[in-house]
Amino acid sequence: MTMPLPDQIDLNSLTYFDCVVEAGSFTGAADRLGVAKAKISVQIARLERQLGVALFTRTTRQVSLTDAGRALIAQCQPLLRGLSDALAEAGNDQGELSGMLRITTTALQAAQSVGPALVEFAALHPRLQIDLRTGDKVADMVAEGIDLAFRMGWLRDSTQRAIKLREFSQFVVASPEYVKRRGKPKRPEHLAQLDWLALSLLPTPLTWKFSHADGKDVTVHMQSRMQVDAPSALLALIEHGAGISALEEMTMKESLAAGRLVKLLPAWSLQKGGVYAVLPPGRHVPAKVRAFIDFYRTYLARR
């Protein structure tokens, strides 16, 4: 079978295809684009006929990508996003931002700072659309069309295009009930005898280095029966007396003020972490992305 040349395929069909993938259904894509569902079906059928492959497996309730569909979206989605960014930036009038800004971060960071900052930012740029996605797992930014990711802690991958926005301190904390039950440790070594709650997202969740003002360093290897993969879940477990762990200052601020948590070993400090803006590889950074990074940096400095 002779494959069609690129100039023989209507690029609008790729836009419809991308929207069906994003929406998860033909009906959802039609609602997003403001067109009839039948038009979506016609465009997708034409694209499948031109390519000679099925792109979707259809049922009465949903559509799912075939292997050919997954391969096509992986190739064309970054190009469509780049084209959209270029058109939006070229059409900016006196610095006004437009188009879609796709951001990912953890649910906790979204609630604490990214979400509130986006509310303020959106009010300044009414033509800008925002898609905020939350998850504690690191997203495939290229495959998912993500413009910007925010992460806290320490980046495992040194090849990532990351910008450090600020540093934060972290402390070992427990609930007052847990301290009453198990007592307060007097030295870092005593922590190894308590119930450490491990955050599996960290590169070494059971090994912690403590530093004292007099210059002494102590490394402690914790014992853990329970681990979680999300900072929000870790906070909840500590507050309910399941054990102790280290939390960064912004996460524990409200709980400390309300008396739901207490600091342990306040004379000892842990390694500082960072708040990072992570960019997808090998791409021009659109104006909307640069603008929000600068805005969010300023927002964090105000807190």
Rosetta blueprint (number, residue, H / E / L):
1 M L
2 T L
3 M L
4 P L
5 L L
6 P H
7 D H
8 Q H
9 I L
10 D L
11 L H
12 N H
13 S H
14 L H
15 T H
16 Y H
17 F H
18 D H
19 C H
20 V H
21 V H
22 E H
23 A H
24 G L
25 S L
26 F H
27 T H
28 G H
29 A H
30 A H
31 D H
32 R H
33 L H
34 G L
35 V L
36 A L
37 K H
38 A H
39 K H
40 I H
41 S H
42 V H
43 Q H
44 I H
45 A H
46 R H
47 L H
48 E H
49 R H
50 Q H
51 L H
52 G L
53 V L
54 A L
55 L L
56 F E
57 T E
58 R E
59 T L
60 T L
61 R L
62 Q L
63 V E
64 S E
65 L E
66 T L
67 D H
68 A H
69 G H
70 R H
71 A H
72 L H
73 I H
74 A H
75 Q H
76 C H
77 Q H
78 P H
79 L H
80 L H
81 R H
82 G H
83 L H
84 S H
85 D H
86 A H
87 L H
88 A H
89 E H
90 A H
91 G L
92 N L
93 D L
94 Q L
95 G L
96 E L
97 L L
98 S L
99 G E
100 M E
101 L E
102 R E
103 I E
104 T E
105 T E
106 T L
107 A H
108 L H
109 Q H
110 A H
111 A H
112 Q H
113 S H
114 V H
115 G H
116 P H
117 A H
118 L H
119 V H
120 E H
121 F H
122 A H
123 A H
124 L H
125 H L
126 P L
127 R L
128 L E
129 Q E
130 I E
131 D E
132 L E
133 R E
134 T E
135 G L
136 D L
137 K L
138 V L
139 A L
140 D L
141 M L
142 V L
143 A L
144 E L
145 G L
146 I L
147 D L
148 L E
149 A E
150 F E
151 R E
152 M E
153 G E
154 W L
155 L L
156 R L
157 D L
158 S L
159 T L
160 Q L
161 R E
162 A E
163 I E
164 K E
165 L E
166 R E
167 E E
168 F E
169 S L
170 Q E
171 F E
172 V E
173 V E
174 A E
175 S L
176 P H
177 E H
178 Y H
179 V H
180 K H
181 R H
182 R H
183 G L
184 K L
185 P L
186 K L
187 R L
188 P H
189 E H
190 H H
191 L H
192 A H
193 Q H
194 L L
195 D L
196 W E
197 L E
198 A E
199 L E
200 S L
201 L L
202 L L
203 P L
204 T L
205 P L
206 L L
207 T E
208 W E
209 K E
210 F E
211 S E
212 H E
213 A L
214 D L
215 G L
216 K L
217 D E
218 V E
219 T E
220 V E
221 H E
222 M L
223 Q L
224 S L
225 R L
226 M E
227 Q E
228 V E
229 D L
230 A L
231 P H
232 S H
233 A H
234 L H
235 L H
236 A H
237 L H
238 I H
239 E H
240 H L
241 G L
242 A L
243 G L
244 I E
245 S E
246 A E
247 L E
248 E E
249 E H
250 M H
251 T H
252 M H
253 K H
254 E H
255 S H
256 L H
257 A H
258 A L
259 G L
260 R L
261 L L
262 V E
263 K E
264 L E
265 L L
266 P L
267 A L
268 W E
269 S E
270 L E
271 Q L
272 K L
273 G E
274 G E
275 V E
276 Y E
277 A E
278 V E
279 L E
280 P L
281 P L
282 G L
283 R L
284 H L
285 V L
286 P L
287 A H
288 K H
289 V H
290 R H
291 A H
292 F H
293 I H
294 D H
295 F H
296 Y H
297 R H
298 T H
299 Y H
300 L H
301 A H
302 R H
303 R L
